[in-house]
Amino acid sequence: MISLYTGFGCLLLIAAIFVLLSMRNRGPSQNDQELHRRAQRDFYRQRQNELASDLASGLIDQAQLAELERELDRQLVAESSGDSTTTSSSAKRGYILAVLISIPLLAITLYEHFGYRQDLQLRELQSEILSEGFSDERWQRYQDIVDAILVLRPDSGEHLVMMATLFRQQNDFAGALPYYQRLALLFPEDPNVLAQLAQARYLVGGRQVDQETRSLLERALAINPTQGTALGVLGIDSFANKQYVDAISYWQKLLMQLPAGSAEIGVISGGIAEAKRLATAAGNMQTLQVNVSVAAELGASPEGVLFVVAKSSDGNPMPVAALRVPLLTQQEWPINLLLTDADVIRQGKQLADFSELTLSAHISRSGTAIRRDGDWVGESIQVDVSNVADPLTLSITAVQGK
């Protein structure tokens, strides 16, 4: 606030300096003009007397006198016009001075009109919250200030996002909902805004995905197929409606985006495993249970991504199926996984379409499926798909390149 007032003070001071300089320069200019006019009048009268004397002495005749007097009048008119130009310049200078004075006044008016005073109040309150904490009284003041700003600037996306995020962080999705609705009107092609609005509607509406909410989620995914919030909500809704294969599909896409060590990995992985188990029990897909372990002599596993890859013996280099599992910061072993029809990569194929598969596992430190030096690897195993009763075991036993 102090810096703002300092700025206004500087503007006013600059305008005042221009005014004083103008007033100082204007005095001598007016005196000079008056002396010039007086000299013009004296010269005009002196010249008239000289012409009359010349006529009396016979140096000029009456016709010449008339012509010389007309020339003298024209000269006086021309010089008087110069004085008028000077007066006009003074008027222009006065106009410029008026503009200079009006600049800081206009700045103050616009500052008040658009609510920037409240922005400064908001910054002061934010500093207070950072130093002293977020009390109920401060939270109410915060809302009041932002709402006052939005009255003056209803299209301020910055303030709308600010309020929606704060309500969301407090799990108050009912409070966040109107702000997300306004954001969706301002940014109808922003997948994050659409997904967050849909999530707020879903949670406020008793965890039900109605037609409008589904439309928002589908629009978000059409713009960005990897939008995490939309994938998560659709996965939860599919699981709730016993559409386990769809739930797996949504959650697997979400899992692929999570970085190693993310707290969400365990939750999403657990959801996928349960959906696979229920889908298998319902007869909706074939499943191979795979347990992956790490040799004790390798020590604690590094951060990275575990890949379990199934390849066929038909010579096609493209994997049949693959699991991608981001590892937790302190991963516990073994990991029990389900390789299902939902993990098949080849279009239109299922596990049952392959009589024999080669399974392998490795930990990629870079997060990519291609093995590189430094990755942790293990031996592959051959699997007769039609004759698998017990869980399969894959062991990671070495570091590639060592």
Number of C-alpha atoms within 10 A of each C-alpha: 11 7 8 11 11 11 12 16 13 13 17 17 14 14 19 15 11 15 19 12 10 15 12 11 11 13 10 10 12 14 11 10 14 12 10 15 16 11 11 16 12 12 14 17 11 12 15 16 12 12 19 15 13 14 15 12 10 10 11 15 12 12 8 13 17 12 11 16 15 12 12 15 12 12 14 16 12 11 14 15 12 11 16 12 12 15 14 12 12 16 12 12 15 15 12 14 17 13 14 18 19 14 15 20 15 12 13 15 11 12 13 13 12 15 18 16 16 18 17 14 16 19 13 12 18 16 12 13 15 9 9 9 12 15 10 9 8 15 15 11 15 20 14 14 18 20 17 15 20 17 12 14 16 13 14 15 15 9 18 21 17 14 20 24 18 16 17 17 11 10 13 16 23 16 17 26 22 16 20 26 21 19 22 20 12 14 15 15 13 15 26 20 22 27 29 26 26 28 25 24 24 19 17 16 13 8 15 15 21 12 9 11 20 19 15 23 26 20 19 27 20 12 13 14 15 17 19 21 20 28 25 21 25 21 28 21 19 20 20 13 10 15 17 27 22 18 25 26 17 22 22 23 17 22 22 16 13 18 18 21 17 12 12 15 21 16 10 19 18 13 20 25 16 16 23 26 18 18 20 19 12 11 10 14 19 18 23 19 16 19 16 20 18 23 15 11 8 13 8 13 19 18 20 22 26 25 22 21 21 26 20 19 12 9 7 9 9 11 16 24 23 21 21 19 24 26 22 20 14 11 14 12 14 15 14 14 22 22 21 22 21 22 21 18 15 11 7 7 14 18 23 13 11 16 13 19 21 17 23 22 24 28 30 24 20 15 20 14 17 10 17 16 12 15 22 24 23 20 13 17 15 14 17 11 18 12 9 12 9 9 13 17 17 22 19 20 17 18 16 14 9 7
